[in-house]
Amino acid sequence: MSEVKMKRGEPVDKALRRLKKKLDKEGTLKELRNRRYYEKPSETKRRMAKRAASRARHRN
């Protein structure tokens, strides 16, 4: 569980921004969105292969 301690006198929106950055860095929200619906293993492999091919294309 991610946690952000607020500093004395710190605005809530600033602490929220820090929390969002931390969650983004950990990949928590991305994983949550991916787990929202079940994805068959074959679909996962297909998606990963597509991403790898895209990365290889951009590298050259």
C-alpha positions, 0 to 999 in steps of 0.5 A: 500500500502506497503512503504519503505523509503530509508535512505540517501546513502542506496543502492537500492538493500538493500531497495528492499530486505527490501520491499520484506521482508515486502511484504512477512510478510504481505502476499501481494504477496501470496494473489496476486498469489491466486487471479490471477485465480478465485477459486470456493468456493468448491475448496477453502474449499477443499484446506483449509481442505487439509492444515489443515489435513497436519498440524494435521498429522505433529503435531502428 
